[in-house]
Amino acid sequence: MDNKVVIHARFAPNGTVVEISERPEGMDPQVWFNFLAYRAADAYQTLAGGRGVFRLDRASVDALRSESASAAA
């Protein structure tokens, strides 16, 4: 079974994140992207058309979501 997760991000023309998947409830898209960029920069790939993806395994995504909740508290 493949446990890879692809987190998709979409950017506005000015570079701010307008949409990103796997985002913890209540967290701003830009804040989640910044957190992932800081913690998992090596898993990020820029795509054309104002998009990008983080490629991580499910355990890493779950751990990052928990860590981001702790950091926000």
mmCIF file of the N, C-alpha and C atoms, coordinates in Angstrom:
data_MODEL
# 
_entry.id   MODEL 
# 
loop_
_atom_site.group_PDB 
_atom_site.id 
_atom_site.type_symbol 
_atom_site.label_atom_id 
_atom_site.label_alt_id 
_atom_site.label_comp_id 
_atom_site.label_asym_id 
_atom_site.label_entity_id 
_atom_site.label_seq_id 
_atom_site.pdbx_PDB_ins_code 
_atom_site.Cartn_x 
_atom_site.Cartn_y 
_atom_site.Cartn_z 
_atom_site.occupancy 
_atom_site.B_iso_or_equiv 
_atom_site.pdbx_formal_charge 
_atom_site.auth_seq_id 
_atom_site.auth_comp_id 
_atom_site.auth_asym_id 
_atom_site.auth_atom_id 
_atom_site.pdbx_PDB_model_num 
ATOM 1   N N  . MET A 1 1  ? 0.843  -1.194 0.000   1.00 0.00 ? 1  MET A N  1 
ATOM 2   C CA . MET A 1 1  ? 0.000  0.000  0.000   1.00 0.00 ? 1  MET A CA 1 
ATOM 3   C C  . MET A 1 1  ? 0.875  1.240  0.000   1.00 0.00 ? 1  MET A C  1 
ATOM 4   N N  . ASP A 1 2  ? 0.543  2.186  -0.857  1.00 0.00 ? 2  ASP A N  1 
ATOM 5   C CA . ASP A 1 2  ? 1.314  3.420  -0.981  1.00 0.00 ? 2  ASP A CA 1 
ATOM 6   C C  . ASP A 1 2  ? 0.770  4.453  0.001   1.00 0.00 ? 2  ASP A C  1 
ATOM 7   N N  . ASN A 1 3  ? 1.632  4.970  0.851   1.00 0.00 ? 3  ASN A N  1 
ATOM 8   C CA . ASN A 1 3  ? 1.189  5.942  1.839   1.00 0.00 ? 3  ASN A CA 1 
ATOM 9   C C  . ASN A 1 3  ? 1.710  7.344  1.540   1.00 0.00 ? 3  ASN A C  1 
ATOM 10  N N  . LYS A 1 4  ? 1.997  7.613  0.270   1.00 0.00 ? 4  LYS A N  1 
ATOM 11  C CA . LYS A 1 4  ? 2.464  8.940  -0.131  1.00 0.00 ? 4  LYS A CA 1 
ATOM 12  C C  . LYS A 1 4  ? 1.304  9.925  -0.179  1.00 0.00 ? 4  LYS A C  1 
ATOM 13  N N  . VAL A 1 5  ? 1.577  11.164 0.240   1.00 0.00 ? 5  VAL A N  1 
ATOM 14  C CA . VAL A 1 5  ? 0.588  12.235 0.209   1.00 0.00 ? 5  VAL A CA 1 
ATOM 15  C C  . VAL A 1 5  ? 1.181  13.370 -0.609  1.00 0.00 ? 5  VAL A C  1 
ATOM 16  N N  . VAL A 1 6  ? 0.385  13.895 -1.517  1.00 0.00 ? 6  VAL A N  1 
ATOM 17  C CA . VAL A 1 6  ? 0.794  15.055 -2.300  1.00 0.00 ? 6  VAL A CA 1 
ATOM 18  C C  . VAL A 1 6  ? -0.057 16.234 -1.832  1.00 0.00 ? 6  VAL A C  1 
ATOM 19  N N  . ILE A 1 7  ? 0.597  17.220 -1.243  1.00 0.00 ? 7  ILE A N  1 
ATOM 20  C CA . ILE A 1 7  ? -0.085 18.419 -0.758  1.00 0.00 ? 7  ILE A CA 1 
ATOM 21  C C  . ILE A 1 7  ? 0.024  19.476 -1.857  1.00 0.00 ? 7  ILE A C  1 
ATOM 22  N N  . HIS A 1 8  ? -1.107 19.844 -2.403  1.00 0.00 ? 8  HIS A N  1 
ATOM 23  C CA . HIS A 1 8  ? -1.154 20.804 -3.505  1.00 0.00 ? 8  HIS A CA 1 
ATOM 24  C C  . HIS A 1 8  ? -1.326 22.219 -2.956  1.00 0.00 ? 8  HIS A C  1 
ATOM 25  N N  . ALA A 1 9  ? -0.562 23.162 -3.517  1.00 0.00 ? 9  ALA A N  1 
ATOM 26  C CA . ALA A 1 9  ? -0.694 24.574 -3.159  1.00 0.00 ? 9  ALA A CA 1 
ATOM 27  C C  . ALA A 1 9  ? -0.967 25.378 -4.421  1.00 0.00 ? 9  ALA A C  1 
ATOM 28  N N  . ARG A 1 10 ? -1.866 26.348 -4.302  1.00 0.00 ? 10 ARG A N  1 
ATOM 29  C CA . ARG A 1 10 ? -2.154 27.279 -5.395  1.00 0.00 ? 10 ARG A CA 1 
ATOM 30  C C  . ARG A 1 10 ? -1.844 28.685 -4.920  1.00 0.00 ? 10 ARG A C  1 
ATOM 31  N N  . PHE A 1 11 ? -1.211 29.466 -5.793  1.00 0.00 ? 11 PHE A N  1 
ATOM 32  C CA . PHE A 1 11 ? -0.775 30.807 -5.436  1.00 0.00 ? 11 PHE A CA 1 
ATOM 33  C C  . PHE A 1 11 ? -1.544 31.862 -6.224  1.00 0.00 ? 11 PHE A C  1 
ATOM 34  N N  . ALA A 1 12 ? -1.746 33.019 -5.601  1.00 0.00 ? 12 ALA A N  1 
ATOM 35  C CA . ALA A 1 12 ? -2.304 34.187 -6.284  1.00 0.00 ? 12 ALA A CA 1 
ATOM 36  C C  . ALA A 1 12 ? -1.186 34.814 -7.114  1.00 0.00 ? 12 ALA A C  1 
ATOM 37  N N  . PRO A 1 13 ? -1.523 35.683 -8.058  1.00 0.00 ? 13 PRO A N  1 
ATOM 38  C CA . PRO A 1 13 ? -0.486 36.342 -8.855  1.00 0.00 ? 13 PRO A CA 1 
ATOM 39  C C  . PRO A 1 13 ? 0.555  37.094 -8.020  1.00 0.00 ? 13 PRO A C  1 
ATOM 40  N N  . ASN A 1 14 ? 0.181  37.544 -6.830  1.00 0.00 ? 14 ASN A N  1 
ATOM 41  C CA . ASN A 1 14 ? 1.137  38.268 -5.983  1.00 0.00 ? 14 ASN A CA 1 
ATOM 42  C C  . ASN A 1 14 ? 2.011  37.330 -5.131  1.00 0.00 ? 14 ASN A C  1 
ATOM 43  N N  . GLY A 1 15 ? 1.823  36.013 -5.291  1.00 0.00 ? 15 GLY A N  1 
ATOM 44  C CA . GLY A 1 15 ? 2.662  35.042 -4.587  1.00 0.00 ? 15 GLY A CA 1 
ATOM 45  C C  . GLY A 1 15 ? 2.112  34.513 -3.284  1.00 0.00 ? 15 GLY A C  1 
ATOM 46  N N  . THR A 1 16 ? 0.986  35.019 -2.822  1.00 0.00 ? 16 THR A N  1 
ATOM 47  C CA . THR A 1 16 ? 0.411  34.494 -1.584  1.00 0.00 ? 16 THR A CA 1 
ATOM 48  C C  . THR A 1 16 ? -0.326 33.191 -1.875  1.00 0.00 ? 16 THR A C  1 
ATOM 49  N N  . VAL A 1 17 ? -0.371 32.336 -0.888  1.00 0.00 ? 17 VAL A N  1 
ATOM 50  C CA . VAL A 1 17 ? -1.047 31.038 -1.018  1.00 0.00 ? 17 VAL A CA 1 
ATOM 51  C C  . VAL A 1 17 ? -2.542 31.254 -0.818  1.00 0.00 ? 17 VAL A C  1 
ATOM 52  N N  . VAL A 1 18 ? -3.334 30.808 -1.776  1.00 0.00 ? 18 VAL A N  1 
ATOM 53  C CA . VAL A 1 18 ? -4.781 30.951 -1.673  1.00 0.00 ? 18 VAL A CA 1 
ATOM 54  C C  . VAL A 1 18 ? -5.471 29.630 -1.344  1.00 0.00 ? 18 VAL A C  1 
ATOM 55  N N  . GLU A 1 19 ? -4.786 28.516 -1.618  1.00 0.00 ? 19 GLU A N  1 
ATOM 56  C CA . GLU A 1 19 ? -5.376 27.207 -1.372  1.00 0.00 ? 19 GLU A CA 1 
ATOM 57  C C  . GLU A 1 19 ? -4.249 26.199 -1.170  1.00 0.00 ? 19 GLU A C  1 
ATOM 58  N N  . ILE A 1 20 ? -4.409 25.339 -0.161  1.00 0.00 ? 20 ILE A N  1 
ATOM 59  C CA . ILE A 1 20 ? -3.422 24.288 0.081   1.00 0.00 ? 20 ILE A CA 1 
ATOM 60  C C  . ILE A 1 20 ? -4.118 23.123 0.774   1.00 0.00 ? 20 ILE A C  1 
ATOM 61  N N  . SER A 1 21 ? -3.818 21.922 0.337   1.00 0.00 ? 21 SER A N  1 
ATOM 62  C CA . SER A 1 21 ? -4.490 20.745 0.898   1.00 0.00 ? 21 SER A CA 1 
ATOM 63  C C  . SER A 1 21 ? -3.850 20.301 2.214   1.00 0.00 ? 21 SER A C  1 
ATOM 64  N N  . GLU A 1 22 ? -4.554 19.415 2.899   1.00 0.00 ? 22 GLU A N  1 
ATOM 65  C CA . GLU A 1 22 ? -4.115 18.844 4.188   1.00 0.00 ? 22 GLU A CA 1 
ATOM 66  C C  . GLU A 1 22 ? -3.952 19.909 5.276   1.00 0.00 ? 22 GLU A C  1 
ATOM 67  N N  . ARG A 1 23 ? -4.563 21.062 5.074   1.00 0.00 ? 23 ARG A N  1 
ATOM 68  C CA . ARG A 1 23 ? -4.431 22.173 6.019   1.00 0.00 ? 23 ARG A CA 1 
ATOM 69  C C  . ARG A 1 23 ? -5.241 21.888 7.280   1.00 0.00 ? 23 ARG A C  1 
ATOM 70  N N  . PRO A 1 24 ? -4.635 22.066 8.449   1.00 0.00 ? 24 PRO A N  1 
ATOM 71  C CA . PRO A 1 24 ? -5.393 21.910 9.693   1.00 0.00 ? 24 PRO A CA 1 
ATOM 72  C C  . PRO A 1 24 ? -6.557 22.907 9.736   1.00 0.00 ? 24 PRO A C  1 
ATOM 73  N N  . GLU A 1 25 ? -7.661 22.469 10.288  1.00 0.00 ? 25 GLU A N  1 
ATOM 74  C CA . GLU A 1 25 ? -8.849 23.311 10.348  1.00 0.00 ? 25 GLU A CA 1 
ATOM 75  C C  . GLU A 1 25 ? -8.557 24.619 11.085  1.00 0.00 ? 25 GLU A C  1 
ATOM 76  N N  . GLY A 1 26 ? -9.000 25.701 10.495  1.00 0.00 ? 26 GLY A N  1 
ATOM 77  C CA . GLY A 1 26 ? -8.836 27.008 11.108  1.00 0.00 ? 26 GLY A CA 1 
ATOM 78  C C  . GLY A 1 26 ? -7.500 27.683 10.820  1.00 0.00 ? 26 GLY A C  1 
ATOM 79  N N  . MET A 1 27 ? -6.604 26.990 10.155  1.00 0.00 ? 27 MET A N  1 
ATOM 80  C CA . MET A 1 27 ? -5.291 27.579 9.869   1.00 0.00 ? 27 MET A CA 1 
ATOM 81  C C  . MET A 1 27 ? -5.329 28.274 8.507   1.00 0.00 ? 27 MET A C  1 
ATOM 82  N N  . ASP A 1 28 ? -4.760 29.453 8.458   1.00 0.00 ? 28 ASP A N  1 
ATOM 83  C CA . ASP A 1 28 ? -4.669 30.214 7.222   1.00 0.00 ? 28 ASP A CA 1 
ATOM 84  C C  . ASP A 1 28 ? -3.801 29.466 6.212   1.00 0.00 ? 28 ASP A C  1 
ATOM 85  N N  . PRO A 1 29 ? -4.181 29.456 4.920   1.00 0.00 ? 29 PRO A N  1 
ATOM 86  C CA . PRO A 1 29 ? -3.382 28.745 3.915   1.00 0.00 ? 29 PRO A CA 1 
ATOM 87  C C  . PRO A 1 29 ? -1.918 29.188 3.864   1.00 0.00 ? 29 PRO A C  1 
ATOM 88  N N  . GLN A 1 30 ? -1.665 30.485 3.973   1.00 0.00 ? 30 GLN A N  1 
ATOM 89  C CA . GLN A 1 30 ? -0.292 30.984 3.919   1.00 0.00 ? 30 GLN A CA 1 
ATOM 90  C C  . GLN A 1 30 ? 0.514  30.508 5.126   1.00 0.00 ? 30 GLN A C  1 
ATOM 91  N N  . VAL A 1 31 ? -0.114 30.464 6.287   1.00 0.00 ? 31 VAL A N  1 
ATOM 92  C CA . VAL A 1 31 ? 0.571  30.012 7.503   1.00 0.00 ? 31 VAL A CA 1 
ATOM 93  C C  . VAL A 1 31 ? 0.945  28.536 7.382   1.00 0.00 ? 31 VAL A C  1 
ATOM 94  N N  . TRP A 1 32 ? 0.034  27.713 6.855   1.00 0.00 ? 32 TRP A N  1 
ATOM 95  C CA . TRP A 1 32 ? 0.307  26.281 6.672   1.00 0.00 ? 32 TRP A CA 1 
ATOM 96  C C  . TRP A 1 32 ? 1.436  26.090 5.657   1.00 0.00 ? 32 TRP A C  1 
ATOM 97  N N  . PHE A 1 33 ? 1.391  26.834 4.557   1.00 0.00 ? 33 PHE A N  1 
ATOM 98  C CA . PHE A 1 33 ? 2.462  26.734 3.567   1.00 0.00 ? 33 PHE A CA 1 
ATOM 99  C C  . PHE A 1 33 ? 3.803  27.135 4.185   1.00 0.00 ? 33 PHE A C  1 
ATOM 100 N N  . ASN A 1 34 ? 3.833  28.236 4.911   1.00 0.00 ? 34 ASN A N  1 
ATOM 101 C CA . ASN A 1 34 ? 5.083  28.687 5.540   1.00 0.00 ? 34 ASN A CA 1 
ATOM 102 C C  . ASN A 1 34 ? 5.619  27.636 6.509   1.00 0.00 ? 34 ASN A C  1 
ATOM 103 N N  . PHE A 1 35 ? 4.733  27.018 7.263   1.00 0.00 ? 35 PHE A N  1 
ATOM 104 C CA . PHE A 1 35 ? 5.140  25.977 8.205   1.00 0.00 ? 35 PHE A CA 1 
ATOM 105 C C  . PHE A 1 35 ? 5.748  24.791 7.459   1.00 0.00 ? 35 PHE A C  1 
ATOM 106 N N  . LEU A 1 36 ? 5.072  24.350 6.406   1.00 0.00 ? 36 LEU A N  1 
ATOM 107 C CA . LEU A 1 36 ? 5.597  23.234 5.615   1.00 0.00 ? 36 LEU A CA 1 
ATOM 108 C C  . LEU A 1 36 ? 6.914  23.605 4.937   1.00 0.00 ? 36 LEU A C  1 
ATOM 109 N N  . ALA A 1 37 ? 7.014  24.805 4.422   1.00 0.00 ? 37 ALA A N  1 
ATOM 110 C CA . ALA A 1 37 ? 8.234  25.246 3.746   1.00 0.00 ? 37 ALA A CA 1 
ATOM 111 C C  . ALA A 1 37 ? 9.410  25.264 4.718   1.00 0.00 ? 37 ALA A C  1 
ATOM 112 N N  . TYR A 1 38 ? 9.155  25.585 5.970   1.00 0.00 ? 38 TYR A N  1 
ATOM 113 C CA . TYR A 1 38 ? 10.203 25.612 6.980   1.00 0.00 ? 38 TYR A CA 1 
ATOM 114 C C  . TYR A 1 38 ? 10.596 24.196 7.401   1.00 0.00 ? 38 TYR A C  1 
ATOM 115 N N  . ARG A 1 39 ? 9.597  23.335 7.581   1.00 0.00 ? 39 ARG A N  1 
ATOM 116 C CA . ARG A 1 39 ? 9.834  21.985 8.114   1.00 0.00 ? 39 ARG A CA 1 
ATOM 117 C C  . ARG A 1 39 ? 10.125 20.921 7.048   1.00 0.00 ? 39 ARG A C  1 
ATOM 118 N N  . ALA A 1 40 ? 9.647  21.132 5.819   1.00 0.00 ? 40 ALA A N  1 
ATOM 119 C CA . ALA A 1 40 ? 9.774  20.092 4.792   1.00 0.00 ? 40 ALA A CA 1 
ATOM 120 C C  . ALA A 1 40 ? 10.153 20.685 3.435   1.00 0.00 ? 40 ALA A C  1 
ATOM 121 N N  . ALA A 1 41 ? 11.058 21.635 3.441   1.00 0.00 ? 41 ALA A N  1 
ATOM 122 C CA . ALA A 1 41 ? 11.447 22.326 2.204   1.00 0.00 ? 41 ALA A CA 1 
ATOM 123 C C  . ALA A 1 41 ? 11.975 21.366 1.141   1.00 0.00 ? 41 ALA A C  1 
ATOM 124 N N  . ASP A 1 42 ? 12.670 20.324 1.570   1.00 0.00 ? 42 ASP A N  1 
ATOM 125 C CA . ASP A 1 42 ? 13.244 19.371 0.617   1.00 0.00 ? 42 ASP A CA 1 
ATOM 126 C C  . ASP A 1 42 ? 12.182 18.527 -0.091  1.00 0.00 ? 42 ASP A C  1 
ATOM 127 N N  . ALA A 1 43 ? 10.941 18.565 0.400   1.00 0.00 ? 43 ALA A N  1 
ATOM 128 C CA . ALA A 1 43 ? 9.858  17.793 -0.208  1.00 0.00 ? 43 ALA A CA 1 
ATOM 129 C C  . ALA A 1 43 ? 9.011  18.642 -1.152  1.00 0.00 ? 43 ALA A C  1 
ATOM 130 N N  . TYR A 1 44 ? 9.412  19.898 -1.360  1.00 0.00 ? 44 TYR A N  1 
ATOM 131 C CA . TYR A 1 44 ? 8.615  20.824 -2.183  1.00 0.00 ? 44 TYR A CA 1 
ATOM 132 C C  . TYR A 1 44 ? 9.095  20.855 -3.624  1.00 0.00 ? 44 TYR A C  1 
ATOM 133 N N  . GLN A 1 45 ? 8.129  20.946 -4.531  1.00 0.00 ? 45 GLN A N  1 
ATOM 134 C CA . GLN A 1 45 ? 8.436  21.094 -5.955  1.00 0.00 ? 45 GLN A CA 1 
ATOM 135 C C  . GLN A 1 45 ? 7.551  22.190 -6.528  1.00 0.00 ? 45 GLN A C  1 
ATOM 136 N N  . THR A 1 46 ? 8.176  23.170 -7.182  1.00 0.00 ? 46 THR A N  1 
ATOM 137 C CA . THR A 1 46 ? 7.438  24.233 -7.853  1.00 0.00 ? 46 THR A CA 1 
ATOM 138 C C  . THR A 1 46 ? 6.907  23.710 -9.179  1.00 0.00 ? 46 THR A C  1 
ATOM 139 N N  . LEU A 1 47 ? 5.660  24.047 -9.478  1.00 0.00 ? 47 LEU A N  1 
ATOM 140 C CA . LEU A 1 47 ? 5.042  23.672 -10.746 1.00 0.00 ? 47 LEU A CA 1 
ATOM 141 C C  . LEU A 1 47 ? 4.648  24.938 -11.505 1.00 0.00 ? 47 LEU A C  1 
ATOM 142 N N  . ALA A 1 48 ? 4.321  24.795 -12.759 1.00 0.00 ? 48 ALA A N  1 
ATOM 143 C CA . ALA A 1 48 ? 3.885  25.921 -13.576 1.00 0.00 ? 48 ALA A CA 1 
ATOM 144 C C  . ALA A 1 48 ? 2.479  26.365 -13.177 1.00 0.00 ? 48 ALA A C  1 
ATOM 145 N N  . GLY A 1 49 ? 2.121  27.567 -13.586 1.00 0.00 ? 49 GLY A N  1 
ATOM 146 C CA . GLY A 1 49 ? 0.752  28.038 -13.395 1.00 0.00 ? 49 GLY A CA 1 
ATOM 147 C C  . GLY A 1 49 ? 0.417  28.436 -11.978 1.00 0.00 ? 49 GLY A C  1 
ATOM 148 N N  . GLY A 1 50 ? 1.398  28.865 -11.202 1.00 0.00 ? 50 GLY A N  1 
ATOM 149 C CA . GLY A 1 50 ? 1.121  29.303 -9.837  1.00 0.00 ? 50 GLY A CA 1 
ATOM 150 C C  . GLY A 1 50 ? 0.763  28.173 -8.900  1.00 0.00 ? 50 GLY A C  1 
ATOM 151 N N  . ARG A 1 51 ? 1.421  27.034 -9.079  1.00 0.00 ? 51 ARG A N  1 
ATOM 152 C CA . ARG A 1 51 ? 1.137  25.871 -8.244  1.00 0.00 ? 51 ARG A CA 1 
ATOM 153 C C  . ARG A 1 51 ? 2.434  25.269 -7.724  1.00 0.00 ? 51 ARG A C  1 
ATOM 154 N N  . GLY A 1 52 ? 2.310  24.443 -6.712  1.00 0.00 ? 52 GLY A N  1 
ATOM 155 C CA . GLY A 1 52 ? 3.434  23.698 -6.176  1.00 0.00 ? 52 GLY A CA 1 
ATOM 156 C C  . GLY A 1 52 ? 2.916  22.535 -5.353  1.00 0.00 ? 52 GLY A C  1 
ATOM 157 N N  . VAL A 1 53 ? 3.795  21.571 -5.078  1.00 0.00 ? 53 VAL A N  1 
ATOM 158 C CA . VAL A 1 53 ? 3.396  20.408 -4.287  1.00 0.00 ? 53 VAL A CA 1 
ATOM 159 C C  . VAL A 1 53 ? 4.478  20.026 -3.283  1.00 0.00 ? 53 VAL A C  1 
ATOM 160 N N  . PHE A 1 54 ? 4.033  19.529 -2.162  1.00 0.00 ? 54 PHE A N  1 
ATOM 161 C CA . PHE A 1 54 ? 4.893  18.858 -1.198  1.00 0.00 ? 54 PHE A CA 1 
ATOM 162 C C  . PHE A 1 54 ? 4.583  17.369 -1.331  1.00 0.00 ? 54 PHE A C  1 
ATOM 163 N N  . ARG A 1 55 ? 5.611  16.529 -1.423  1.00 0.00 ? 55 ARG A N  1 
ATOM 164 C CA . ARG A 1 55 ? 5.424  15.075 -1.504  1.00 0.00 ? 55 ARG A CA 1 
ATOM 165 C C  . ARG A 1 55 ? 6.002  14.467 -0.226  1.00 0.00 ? 55 ARG A C  1 
ATOM 166 N N  . LEU A 1 56 ? 5.106  13.958 0.606   1.00 0.00 ? 56 LEU A N  1 
ATOM 167 C CA . LEU A 1 56 ? 5.487  13.414 1.916   1.00 0.00 ? 56 LEU A CA 1 
ATOM 168 C C  . LEU A 1 56 ? 4.750  12.099 2.153   1.00 0.00 ? 56 LEU A C  1 
ATOM 169 N N  . ASP A 1 57 ? 5.201  11.361 3.150   1.00 0.00 ? 57 ASP A N  1 
ATOM 170 C CA . ASP A 1 57 ? 4.438  10.171 3.528   1.00 0.00 ? 57 ASP A CA 1 
ATOM 171 C C  . ASP A 1 57 ? 3.390  10.564 4.568   1.00 0.00 ? 57 ASP A C  1 
ATOM 172 N N  . ARG A 1 58 ? 2.383  9.727  4.713   1.00 0.00 ? 58 ARG A N  1 
ATOM 173 C CA . ARG A 1 58 ? 1.245  10.022 5.595   1.00 0.00 ? 58 ARG A CA 1 
ATOM 174 C C  . ARG A 1 58 ? 1.696  10.286 7.031   1.00 0.00 ? 58 ARG A C  1 
ATOM 175 N N  . ALA A 1 59 ? 2.636  9.515  7.532   1.00 0.00 ? 59 ALA A N  1 
ATOM 176 C CA . ALA A 1 59 ? 3.102  9.698  8.913   1.00 0.00 ? 59 ALA A CA 1 
ATOM 177 C C  . ALA A 1 59 ? 3.723  11.083 9.103   1.00 0.00 ? 59 ALA A C  1 
ATOM 178 N N  . SER A 1 60 ? 4.479  11.538 8.117   1.00 0.00 ? 60 SER A N  1 
ATOM 179 C CA . SER A 1 60 ? 5.097  12.868 8.201   1.00 0.00 ? 60 SER A CA 1 
ATOM 180 C C  . SER A 1 60 ? 4.039  13.968 8.184   1.00 0.00 ? 60 SER A C  1 
ATOM 181 N N  . VAL A 1 61 ? 3.043  13.829 7.326   1.00 0.00 ? 61 VAL A N  1 
ATOM 182 C CA . VAL A 1 61 ? 1.970  14.829 7.259   1.00 0.00 ? 61 VAL A CA 1 
ATOM 183 C C  . VAL A 1 61 ? 1.226  14.890 8.588   1.00 0.00 ? 61 VAL A C  1 
ATOM 184 N N  . ASP A 1 62 ? 0.885  13.734 9.137   1.00 0.00 ? 62 ASP A N  1 
ATOM 185 C CA . ASP A 1 62 ? 0.186  13.694 10.423  1.00 0.00 ? 62 ASP A CA 1 
ATOM 186 C C  . ASP A 1 62 ? 1.029  14.322 11.529  1.00 0.00 ? 62 ASP A C  1 
ATOM 187 N N  . ALA A 1 63 ? 2.325  14.042 11.535  1.00 0.00 ? 63 ALA A N  1 
ATOM 188 C CA . ALA A 1 63 ? 3.213  14.623 12.540  1.00 0.00 ? 63 ALA A CA 1 
ATOM 189 C C  . ALA A 1 63 ? 3.307  16.142 12.378  1.00 0.00 ? 63 ALA A C  1 
ATOM 190 N N  . LEU A 1 64 ? 3.399  16.621 11.153  1.00 0.00 ? 64 LEU A N  1 
ATOM 191 C CA . LEU A 1 64 ? 3.478  18.057 10.897  1.00 0.00 ? 64 LEU A CA 1 
ATOM 192 C C  . LEU A 1 64 ? 2.184  18.757 11.290  1.00 0.00 ? 64 LEU A C  1 
ATOM 193 N N  . ARG A 1 65 ? 1.069  18.119 11.031  1.00 0.00 ? 65 ARG A N  1 
ATOM 194 C CA . ARG A 1 65 ? -0.218 18.717 11.443  1.00 0.00 ? 65 ARG A CA 1 
ATOM 195 C C  . ARG A 1 65 ? -0.298 18.838 12.964  1.00 0.00 ? 65 ARG A C  1 
ATOM 196 N N  . SER A 1 66 ? 0.152  17.803 13.674  1.00 0.00 ? 66 SER A N  1 
ATOM 197 C CA . SER A 1 66 ? 0.154  17.853 15.137  1.00 0.00 ? 66 SER A CA 1 
ATOM 198 C C  . SER A 1 66 ? 1.109  18.910 15.652  1.00 0.00 ? 66 SER A C  1 
ATOM 199 N N  . GLU A 1 67 ? 2.287  18.977 15.035  1.00 0.00 ? 67 GLU A N  1 
ATOM 200 C CA . GLU A 1 67 ? 3.281  19.963 15.441  1.00 0.00 ? 67 GLU A CA 1 
ATOM 201 C C  . GLU A 1 67 ? 2.781  21.382 15.192  1.00 0.00 ? 67 GLU A C  1 
ATOM 202 N N  . SER A 1 68 ? 2.092  21.602 14.075  1.00 0.00 ? 68 SER A N  1 
ATOM 203 C CA . SER A 1 68 ? 1.600  22.939 13.772  1.00 0.00 ? 68 SER A CA 1 
ATOM 204 C C  . SER A 1 68 ? 0.518  23.350 14.763  1.00 0.00 ? 68 SER A C  1 
ATOM 205 N N  . ALA A 1 69 ? -0.291 22.399 15.205  1.00 0.00 ? 69 ALA A N  1 
ATOM 206 C CA . ALA A 1 69 ? -1.316 22.701 16.202  1.00 0.00 ? 69 ALA A CA 1 
ATOM 207 C C  . ALA A 1 69 ? -0.685 23.094 17.519  1.00 0.00 ? 69 ALA A C  1 
ATOM 208 N N  . SER A 1 70 ? 0.398  22.404 17.900  1.00 0.00 ? 70 SER A N  1 
ATOM 209 C CA . SER A 1 70 ? 1.111  22.734 19.133  1.00 0.00 ? 70 SER A CA 1 
ATOM 210 C C  . SER A 1 70 ? 1.772  24.101 19.036  1.00 0.00 ? 70 SER A C  1 
ATOM 211 N N  . ALA A 1 71 ? 2.341  24.409 17.864  1.00 0.00 ? 71 ALA A N  1 
ATOM 212 C CA . ALA A 1 71 ? 3.018  25.687 17.666  1.00 0.00 ? 71 ALA A CA 1 
ATOM 213 C C  . ALA A 1 71 ? 2.029  26.849 17.689  1.00 0.00 ? 71 ALA A C  1 
ATOM 214 N N  . ALA A 1 72 ? 0.807  26.601 17.225  1.00 0.00 ? 72 ALA A N  1 
ATOM 215 C CA . ALA A 1 72 ? -0.206 27.660 17.179  1.00 0.00 ? 72 ALA A CA 1 
ATOM 216 C C  . ALA A 1 72 ? -0.807 27.932 18.547  1.00 0.00 ? 72 ALA A C  1 
ATOM 217 N N  . ALA A 1 73 ? -0.712 26.953 19.444  1.00 0.00 ? 73 ALA A N  1 
ATOM 218 C CA . ALA A 1 73 ? -1.333 27.097 20.783  1.00 0.00 ? 73 ALA A CA 1 
ATOM 219 C C  . ALA A 1 73 ? -0.522 27.990 21.693  1.00 0.00 ? 73 ALA A C  1 
# 
